[in-house]
Amino acid sequence: MITLILYTALLYLIQMITAAVLRERASAAVKSRADNAVHNLRESLPVFFALAILSIHLGVDANFYLAAYWLIARIIYAVIYITGIGLQSPKEGSTYVPQPVRGLVWGVSIALLVNMGINLI
């Protein structure tokens, strides 16, 4: 589990560097998506770290695989978000640009965190 925690910290670092590089070299839309992807990861990191540390402390080995799947889902999420895979056209009169694939991957990552929490009970 400690290895996954370190890989997660590495993912955060890579996403921050990627966003910084894209701010200088990419279009406004890509810059915004990269910044938003980092912000979204930043929101779920405290929950993941707390669950991972509690899993170590309580000896819940089943959470190792859930944490690994969560990390994979977060990597996929970042790639989808930054590259704009599955972007749809906004509805008339709206600035919201739907990206259903990204939402699906986000939902999977949240479900994995919930399952990690349930395993701690």
C-alpha positions as CSV (number, residue, x, y, z in Angstrom):
1,M,0.0,0.0,0.0
2,I,2.9,2.4,0.7
3,T,4.0,1.9,-2.9
4,L,0.6,2.9,-4.1
5,I,0.6,6.0,-1.9
6,L,4.0,7.0,-3.4
7,Y,2.7,6.3,-7.0
8,T,-0.3,8.5,-6.2
9,A,2.0,11.3,-5.0
10,L,4.0,10.9,-8.2
11,L,0.8,11.1,-10.3
12,Y,-0.1,14.4,-8.6
13,L,3.4,15.7,-9.3
14,I,3.3,14.7,-12.9
15,Q,-0.1,16.3,-13.4
16,M,1.1,19.5,-11.8
17,I,4.1,19.6,-14.1
18,T,2.0,18.7,-17.1
19,A,-0.5,21.5,-16.3
20,A,2.4,24.0,-16.0
21,V,3.9,23.0,-19.3
22,L,0.6,23.1,-21.1
23,R,-0.1,26.6,-19.7
24,E,2.8,27.8,-21.9
25,R,2.3,25.7,-25.0
26,A,-1.3,24.7,-25.4
27,S,-4.6,26.2,-26.4
28,A,-6.8,27.9,-23.8
29,A,-9.1,24.9,-23.7
30,V,-6.3,22.4,-23.1
31,K,-4.8,24.6,-20.4
32,S,-8.1,24.8,-18.6
33,R,-8.7,21.1,-18.8
34,A,-5.2,20.3,-17.5
35,D,-5.7,22.8,-14.6
36,N,-9.2,21.3,-13.8
37,A,-7.8,17.7,-13.9
38,V,-5.2,18.7,-11.3
39,H,-7.8,20.4,-9.1
40,N,-10.1,17.4,-9.3
41,L,-7.3,15.0,-8.2
42,R,-6.4,17.4,-5.4
43,E,-10.0,17.1,-4.1
44,S,-9.9,13.3,-3.8
45,L,-6.3,13.0,-2.6
46,P,-7.1,13.5,1.2
47,V,-9.8,10.8,1.1
48,F,-7.5,8.4,-0.7
49,F,-4.6,9.0,1.6
50,A,-6.7,8.7,4.7
51,L,-8.2,5.4,3.5
52,A,-4.9,4.1,2.4
53,I,-3.2,4.9,5.7
54,L,-6.1,3.5,7.7
55,S,-5.9,0.3,5.6
56,I,-2.2,0.0,6.5
57,H,-2.9,0.7,10.2
58,L,-5.8,-1.8,10.4
59,G,-4.3,-4.4,8.2
60,V,-7.0,-4.4,5.5
61,D,-5.2,-6.1,2.7
62,A,-8.2,-6.2,0.4
63,N,-7.9,-2.4,-0.1
64,F,-4.6,-2.8,-1.9
65,Y,-6.3,-3.9,-5.1
66,L,-9.0,-1.2,-4.7
67,A,-6.4,1.4,-4.3
68,A,-4.5,0.1,-7.3
69,Y,-7.7,0.2,-9.4
70,W,-8.4,3.7,-8.1
71,L,-4.9,4.9,-9.2
72,I,-5.4,3.4,-12.7
73,A,-8.8,5.1,-12.9
74,R,-7.3,8.4,-11.9
75,I,-4.6,8.1,-14.6
76,I,-7.2,7.3,-17.2
77,Y,-9.3,10.2,-15.9
78,A,-6.5,12.6,-16.3
79,V,-5.7,11.4,-19.9
80,I,-9.3,11.7,-20.9
81,Y,-9.8,15.1,-19.3
82,I,-6.6,16.7,-20.7
83,T,-6.9,15.3,-24.2
84,G,-10.6,16.0,-24.4
85,I,-11.6,12.4,-25.4
86,G,-15.3,12.2,-25.8
87,L,-16.1,15.9,-25.6
88,Q,-19.5,16.8,-26.9
89,S,-20.8,20.0,-28.2
90,P,-22.4,22.3,-25.6
91,K,-26.2,22.7,-25.8
92,E,-27.4,26.0,-27.2
93,G,-27.2,28.8,-24.6
94,S,-24.9,26.8,-22.3
95,T,-21.2,27.0,-21.7
96,Y,-21.1,23.5,-20.2
97,V,-19.3,21.0,-22.4
98,P,-20.3,17.4,-21.5
99,Q,-17.7,14.7,-21.5
100,P,-19.6,11.5,-20.5
101,V,-16.6,9.2,-20.6
102,R,-14.8,11.3,-18.1
103,G,-17.8,11.3,-15.8
104,L,-18.0,7.5,-16.0
105,V,-14.3,7.1,-15.0
106,W,-14.8,9.6,-12.2
107,G,-17.8,7.6,-10.9
108,V,-15.7,4.4,-10.9
109,S,-12.9,6.1,-8.9
110,I,-15.5,7.4,-6.3
111,A,-17.0,3.9,-6.1
112,L,-13.6,2.5,-5.4
113,L,-13.0,4.9,-2.6
114,V,-16.4,4.1,-1.1
115,N,-15.6,0.4,-1.3
116,M,-12.2,1.1,0.5
117,G,-14.1,2.8,3.2
118,I,-16.6,0.0,3.6
119,N,-13.8,-2.5,3.9
120,L,-12.5,-0.6,6.9
121,I,-15.8,-1.1,8.8
